[in-house]
């Protein structure tokens, strides 16, 4: 069975843990979009692993893990992740693959990302890691791909062409000295030598005879409302974070996708700028952020927190074709006297039940809440759904009813064992 796992909110839904759990039954685990602006945290025993590019399924022996063509790769970050795996004694040599067609983040992408943000009046809240400019070069047809590192002549021509244009922009627009060809050329050819044995036609691998008899797990980064098309534009990422991006970013055709599982927190968070109708007030927001350790795995930035937003979650179910739900961080709601679910918005006296595309409407919309009774701290004694407090079960039943999708997993802690299967 081929499964797409997708975030339903603004990213940071705890996909890394769910991917790790599902990887146990998969043969291939494939990352299909985004870059090192996203992070997945996985806890195994007492050890915490943070992945930015490599699928977290790499922690399971025997699983083949791929970085698909839809991902943009910072080679220095990838090098460090591989070194970290080696340091922890994880053997990946024959089961890690990188698409020949994945685009490379270059040093000028990162600088351009940061300089552009300083010039903006309305800041996006970019991580400054060069993701957007790299995707822009991909669309502008001047990007440099993994396969180019294996052909020094082609790489040289492409890099010279890019620097000729980019250095003019840096000097004239940003008063920046620009970049040296030889330094980047030598550095990236070394990366090419380092990654040579992993670079291959991953689309061919994933559509081959062997893979047709295998189970493939496709993992996205970020979340539905950071999608370049369907997200809260312009406060979005630069790639297709919805399930549709899984086919574009891997070369697996849509007819081979069997199921889409959506991951969302039992509440809502987002990082950076942009509208957030259910956001908590400052004091309660800080309380929940500290309680849930809501700080970015990649940047360390504090996440904004709010009540569960069923308006955006319903939209996610529709856009992604989600049939099953994994609810994470359910334990963070433990101990609250009341919990709320946003079931609609109000704007200028009108009730809005569907996600609005108008930016001003979304920015000024007021949430309409359904309030439910909370439940006490449940500790470590819960291992089955029926052992959850009745009020917690009622909360999950309400989410299931509102979203019209079946909850099959509930996470009540960061470790693998703290997962309830329904």
C-alpha positions as CSV (number, residue, x, y, z in Angstrom):
1,X,0.0,0.0,0.0
2,X,1.3,3.5,-0.9
3,X,0.4,6.1,1.7
4,X,0.8,9.9,1.7
5,X,1.2,11.5,5.1
6,X,0.4,15.2,5.1
7,X,0.2,18.0,7.7
8,X,-3.3,19.6,8.0
9,X,-2.4,22.9,9.7
10,X,0.6,25.3,9.4
11,X,3.2,22.6,9.8
12,X,4.8,21.3,13.1
13,X,1.9,18.9,13.6
14,X,4.2,16.1,14.8
15,X,4.5,14.3,11.4
16,X,8.0,13.1,12.2
17,X,6.7,10.8,15.0
18,X,3.8,9.5,12.9
19,X,6.1,8.8,10.0
20,X,8.5,7.0,12.3
21,X,5.7,4.8,13.6
22,X,4.3,4.0,10.1
23,X,7.8,3.4,8.7
24,X,7.9,0.2,10.6
25,X,5.5,-1.3,8.0
26,X,6.8,0.5,4.9
27,X,9.6,-0.7,2.5
28,X,10.3,2.8,1.1
29,X,10.0,6.2,2.8
30,X,10.2,9.2,0.6
31,X,10.3,13.0,1.3
32,X,8.6,14.8,-1.5
33,X,8.9,18.6,-1.0
34,X,10.4,21.4,1.0
35,X,13.9,21.8,2.3
36,X,15.7,22.3,5.5
37,X,13.3,24.9,6.6
38,X,11.3,22.0,8.1
39,X,12.3,19.7,10.9
40,X,11.0,16.3,12.1
41,X,11.7,15.3,15.7
42,X,11.7,11.6,16.6
43,X,12.3,10.2,20.1
44,X,13.6,6.6,20.3
45,X,14.2,5.4,23.9
46,X,16.1,8.3,25.5
47,X,17.6,9.6,22.3
48,X,16.1,12.5,20.3
49,X,16.8,12.8,16.6
50,X,16.0,15.9,14.5
51,X,15.8,15.5,10.7
52,X,15.7,18.3,8.2
53,X,16.1,16.5,5.0
54,X,16.5,12.7,5.5
55,X,13.2,10.8,6.0
56,X,13.0,9.8,9.7
57,X,12.3,6.2,8.5
58,X,16.1,5.9,8.2
59,X,16.0,4.9,11.9
60,X,14.3,1.6,11.0
61,X,16.9,-1.0,9.7
62,X,16.2,-2.2,6.2
63,X,14.0,0.7,5.0
64,X,15.0,2.4,1.8
65,X,14.8,6.2,2.3
66,X,14.7,8.7,-0.6
67,X,14.9,12.4,-1.0
68,X,12.6,13.1,-4.0
69,X,12.9,15.5,-6.9
70,X,10.5,17.9,-5.3
71,X,12.9,18.7,-2.4
72,X,15.5,21.4,-2.4
73,X,18.8,20.4,-0.8
74,X,21.3,22.4,1.2
75,X,24.3,20.0,0.7
76,X,26.0,21.2,3.9
77,X,22.9,20.4,6.0
78,X,22.6,17.0,4.3
79,X,26.3,16.2,4.9
80,X,25.9,17.0,8.7
81,X,22.8,14.8,8.9
82,X,24.6,11.9,7.3
83,X,27.6,12.4,9.7
84,X,25.1,12.5,12.7
85,X,23.7,9.1,11.6
86,X,27.2,7.7,11.3
87,X,28.1,9.0,14.8
88,X,25.0,7.2,16.2
89,X,25.9,3.9,14.5
90,X,23.0,3.9,12.0
91,X,23.9,2.1,8.8
92,X,22.4,3.8,5.8
93,X,25.0,3.3,3.0
94,X,22.9,0.9,0.9
95,X,19.4,2.3,1.7
96,X,19.7,6.1,1.2
97,X,18.9,7.6,-2.2
98,X,18.8,11.2,-3.6
99,X,17.0,12.1,-6.8
100,X,19.2,13.2,-9.6
101,X,16.5,15.9,-10.3
102,X,16.5,17.5,-6.8
103,X,17.6,21.2,-6.9
104,X,20.5,22.5,-4.9
105,X,20.4,25.5,-2.5
106,X,23.4,27.6,-3.4
107,X,25.1,30.2,-1.1
108,X,23.6,33.1,-3.1
109,X,20.1,31.7,-2.4
110,X,20.5,32.0,1.3
111,X,21.9,35.5,1.2
112,X,19.2,36.6,-1.3
113,X,16.5,35.2,1.1
114,X,17.8,37.1,4.0
115,X,18.4,40.4,2.1
116,X,15.0,40.4,0.5
117,X,13.3,40.0,3.9
118,X,15.1,43.1,5.3
119,X,13.7,45.1,2.3
120,X,10.1,44.0,2.8
121,X,7.5,46.3,4.5
122,X,5.3,43.3,5.1
123,X,7.6,40.6,6.3
124,X,6.8,36.9,5.5
125,X,8.8,35.4,8.4
126,X,11.1,33.4,6.2
127,X,13.6,31.1,7.8
128,X,16.3,32.7,5.6
129,X,17.6,29.3,4.4
130,X,17.3,30.0,0.7
131,X,14.3,27.8,0.1
132,X,12.2,30.4,-1.8
133,X,15.0,31.7,-4.1
134,X,16.0,28.1,-4.9
135,X,12.5,27.2,-6.0
136,X,12.3,30.5,-7.9
137,X,15.4,29.5,-9.9
138,X,13.8,26.1,-10.5
139,X,10.8,27.8,-12.0
140,X,13.0,30.3,-13.9
141,X,14.8,27.3,-15.4
142,X,18.2,28.3,-14.2
143,X,18.5,26.0,-11.2
144,X,21.3,23.6,-10.5
145,X,20.4,20.0,-9.8
146,X,22.0,17.1,-8.0
147,X,22.9,15.4,-11.4
148,X,24.8,18.5,-12.4
149,X,27.4,17.9,-9.6
150,X,28.3,14.7,-11.4
151,X,29.2,16.6,-14.6
152,X,31.8,19.3,-13.8
153,X,31.5,20.9,-17.3
154,X,27.8,21.4,-17.1
155,X,28.0,22.5,-13.5
156,X,30.7,25.1,-14.4
157,X,28.6,26.6,-17.2
158,X,25.4,26.8,-15.1
159,X,27.2,28.3,-12.1
160,X,28.9,31.0,-14.3
161,X,25.6,31.9,-15.9
162,X,23.9,32.2,-12.5
163,X,26.7,34.3,-10.9
164,X,26.9,36.6,-13.9
165,X,23.2,37.6,-13.2
166,X,23.1,37.2,-9.4
167,X,26.3,39.2,-8.7
168,X,24.8,42.1,-10.6
169,X,21.7,42.0,-8.5
170,X,23.7,41.7,-5.3
171,X,25.9,44.7,-6.1
172,X,23.3,47.1,-7.6
173,X,20.3,46.3,-5.4
174,X,21.7,45.1,-2.1
175,X,25.2,46.7,-2.1
176,X,26.6,43.2,-1.5
177,X,30.0,42.2,-3.0
178,X,28.6,39.1,-4.7
179,X,30.1,35.6,-4.8
180,X,33.3,34.0,-6.1
181,X,33.0,31.3,-8.8
182,X,36.0,29.2,-7.9
183,X,35.1,28.9,-4.2
184,X,31.6,27.7,-4.9
185,X,32.7,25.5,-7.8
186,X,35.3,23.6,-5.7
187,X,33.1,23.3,-2.6
188,X,30.1,21.9,-4.6
189,X,32.2,19.4,-6.6
190,X,33.3,18.0,-3.2
191,X,29.7,17.6,-2.3
192,X,29.2,15.8,-5.6
193,X,31.9,13.3,-4.7
194,X,30.5,12.8,-1.2
195,X,26.9,12.1,-2.5
196,X,27.8,10.3,-5.7
197,X,26.9,6.8,-4.5
198,X,23.4,8.0,-3.3
199,X,22.3,10.0,-6.4
200,X,20.1,8.0,-8.7
201,X,16.8,8.1,-10.7
202,X,14.5,7.7,-7.7
203,X,11.4,7.9,-9.9
204,X,12.6,4.8,-11.7
205,X,13.4,3.1,-8.4
206,X,10.0,3.9,-6.9
207,X,8.1,2.7,-10.1
208,X,10.2,-0.4,-10.6
209,X,9.1,-4.0,-10.5
210,X,10.3,-4.5,-6.9
211,X,8.6,-1.4,-5.6
212,X,5.2,-2.3,-7.1
213,X,5.2,-5.2,-4.6
214,X,6.3,-2.9,-1.8
215,X,4.7,-0.4,0.6
216,X,5.8,3.2,0.0
217,X,5.3,6.0,2.6
218,X,5.4,9.5,1.2
219,X,6.1,12.3,3.7
220,X,5.6,16.0,3.2
221,X,7.1,18.9,5.1
222,X,5.3,21.9,6.5
223,X,1.5,21.7,6.3
224,X,-1.5,22.4,4.0
225,X,-1.9,26.0,5.0
226,X,1.7,26.7,4.1
227,X,1.1,25.3,0.6
228,X,2.1,27.7,-2.2
229,X,-1.4,27.5,-3.8
230,X,-3.8,26.7,-1.1
231,X,-2.1,28.2,2.0
232,X,-2.5,31.6,3.7
233,X,-0.6,33.3,0.8
234,X,1.8,35.1,0.9
235,X,2.7,33.7,4.4
236,X,3.4,30.3,2.9
237,X,6.3,28.1,1.8
238,X,7.5,27.8,-1.8
239,X,6.3,24.3,-2.7
240,X,3.2,22.1,-2.9
241,X,2.8,20.8,0.7
242,X,-0.6,19.1,0.0
243,X,-0.9,15.4,-1.0
244,X,-0.9,16.4,-4.7
245,X,2.7,17.4,-4.3
246,X,3.6,13.8,-3.5
247,X,3.1,12.8,-7.1
248,X,4.9,15.8,-8.5
249,X,7.8,15.5,-6.0
250,X,8.5,11.8,-6.5
251,X,7.3,10.7,-10.0
252,X,4.8,8.2,-8.5
253,X,1.6,8.6,-10.6
254,X,-1.7,9.4,-8.8
255,X,-3.2,6.0,-9.6
256,X,-0.6,4.4,-7.3
257,X,-1.7,6.4,-4.2
258,X,-3.9,4.2,-2.0
259,X,-4.5,6.4,1.0
260,X,-3.9,9.8,2.5
261,X,-3.5,10.2,6.2
262,X,-3.8,13.7,7.7
263,X,-1.8,14.7,10.8
264,X,-3.1,17.6,13.1
265,X,-2.5,18.6,16.6
266,X,-5.3,18.5,19.2
267,X,-4.9,22.3,19.1
268,X,-3.3,24.6,16.5
269,X,0.1,26.3,16.1
270,X,1.9,28.3,13.5
271,X,5.4,29.8,13.2
272,X,6.1,33.2,11.6
273,X,3.8,35.8,10.3
274,X,0.3,35.5,8.9
275,X,-3.4,35.2,9.9
276,X,-4.3,32.9,12.8
277,X,-8.0,33.2,13.8
278,X,-7.9,31.0,16.9
279,X,-4.7,32.3,18.4
280,X,-4.6,32.4,22.2
281,X,-4.1,35.6,24.1
282,X,-0.5,36.4,25.2
283,X,-0.6,34.9,28.7
284,X,-2.4,31.6,27.9
285,X,-0.4,31.4,24.6
286,X,2.8,31.4,26.6
287,X,1.4,28.9,29.1
288,X,0.5,26.5,26.2
289,X,3.7,27.1,24.3
290,X,5.8,26.1,27.4
291,X,3.5,23.2,28.2
292,X,3.7,21.8,24.7
293,X,7.4,22.8,24.1
294,X,6.2,24.7,21.0
295,X,9.6,25.8,19.6
296,X,10.7,25.1,16.1
297,X,12.8,22.0,15.6
298,X,14.7,23.8,12.8
299,X,14.9,27.4,14.0
300,X,14.0,27.3,17.7
301,X,11.5,30.0,17.0
302,X,8.5,30.1,19.4
303,X,5.3,28.9,17.9
304,X,2.0,30.8,18.1
305,X,-0.7,28.6,19.7
306,X,-4.4,28.6,19.5
307,X,-7.5,26.4,19.8
308,X,-8.3,23.7,17.2
309,X,-9.6,25.2,14.0
310,X,-12.1,22.9,12.3
311,X,-12.6,25.4,9.5
312,X,-9.0,24.9,8.2
313,X,-9.0,21.2,9.1
314,X,-12.1,20.5,7.1
315,X,-10.5,22.3,4.1
316,X,-7.4,20.2,4.6
317,X,-9.5,17.0,4.5
318,X,-11.0,18.1,1.2
319,X,-7.9,19.4,-0.5
320,X,-5.8,16.3,0.4
321,X,-8.4,13.6,0.1
322,X,-7.8,12.6,3.7
323,X,-9.6,9.4,4.9
324,X,-7.8,8.9,8.1
325,X,-6.6,11.2,10.9
326,X,-3.7,11.1,13.3
327,X,-4.2,13.5,16.2
328,X,-1.0,14.5,18.0
329,X,-0.2,16.2,21.3
330,X,-3.5,15.2,22.9
331,X,-1.7,15.1,26.2
332,X,-1.0,18.8,26.1
333,X,-4.7,19.5,26.6
334,X,-4.6,17.4,29.9
335,X,-5.5,19.4,33.0
336,X,-7.5,22.2,31.2
337,X,-10.9,23.0,32.7
338,X,-12.4,23.8,29.3
339,X,-11.4,23.1,25.7
340,X,-12.7,24.9,22.6
341,X,-13.1,24.0,18.9
342,X,-13.5,26.7,16.3
343,X,-16.5,25.5,14.1
344,X,-17.0,28.7,12.0
345,X,-15.8,32.3,11.6
346,X,-17.7,35.6,11.9
347,X,-16.9,38.5,9.7
348,X,-18.9,41.8,9.6
349,X,-21.9,40.0,11.2
350,X,-21.8,37.1,8.7
351,X,-21.2,33.4,9.7
352,X,-18.5,31.8,7.5
353,X,-18.3,28.0,7.6
354,X,-15.8,27.6,4.7
355,X,-12.2,28.7,4.6
356,X,-12.1,32.3,3.1
357,X,-9.5,33.1,0.5
358,X,-9.8,36.9,1.0
359,X,-6.8,37.9,3.1
360,X,-8.5,40.8,5.0
361,X,-11.5,38.6,5.8
362,X,-9.3,35.8,7.2
363,X,-7.2,38.3,9.1
364,X,-10.1,39.9,10.8
365,X,-12.4,36.9,11.2
366,X,-13.5,36.1,14.7
367,X,-13.7,32.4,15.7
368,X,-17.1,30.8,16.7
369,X,-16.3,28.2,19.3
370,X,-17.9,25.1,20.6
371,X,-16.9,24.7,24.3
372,X,-16.4,21.3,25.8
373,X,-15.5,20.0,29.3
374,X,-11.8,19.4,29.9
375,X,-10.2,16.4,31.6
376,X,-7.6,15.8,34.3
377,X,-3.9,14.9,33.7
378,X,-3.9,11.3,32.6
379,X,-0.2,10.5,33.1
380,X,1.4,7.3,31.6
381,X,-1.4,4.9,32.5
382,X,-3.2,5.4,29.2
383,X,-2.4,2.7,26.6
384,X,-5.7,2.2,24.8
385,X,-8.5,4.5,23.5
386,X,-10.9,3.2,26.1
387,X,-8.5,4.2,28.9
388,X,-8.7,7.9,27.8
389,X,-10.9,10.0,30.1
390,X,-14.5,10.2,28.8
391,X,-14.2,13.9,28.1
392,X,-11.0,13.3,26.0
393,X,-12.9,10.7,24.1
394,X,-15.8,13.1,23.6
395,X,-13.4,15.7,22.3
396,X,-11.9,13.3,19.7
397,X,-15.4,12.1,18.7
398,X,-16.4,15.8,18.0
399,X,-13.3,16.3,15.9
400,X,-14.1,13.2,13.9
401,X,-17.7,14.3,13.4
402,X,-16.7,17.8,12.3
403,X,-14.0,16.7,9.9
404,X,-15.9,13.6,8.5
405,X,-12.7,11.5,8.6
406,X,-11.8,8.6,10.9
407,X,-9.3,9.1,13.7
408,X,-7.0,6.0,13.6
409,X,-4.1,7.3,15.7
410,X,-3.8,9.5,18.8
411,X,-0.4,10.6,20.1
412,X,-0.2,11.2,23.9
413,X,3.5,11.7,24.2
414,X,6.7,12.1,22.2
415,X,8.0,8.5,22.3
416,X,7.0,5.7,20.0
417,X,5.1,3.8,22.7
418,X,2.9,6.8,23.5
419,X,0.7,6.2,20.5
420,X,-2.9,4.9,20.6
421,X,-4.1,3.0,17.6
422,X,-7.9,2.9,17.1
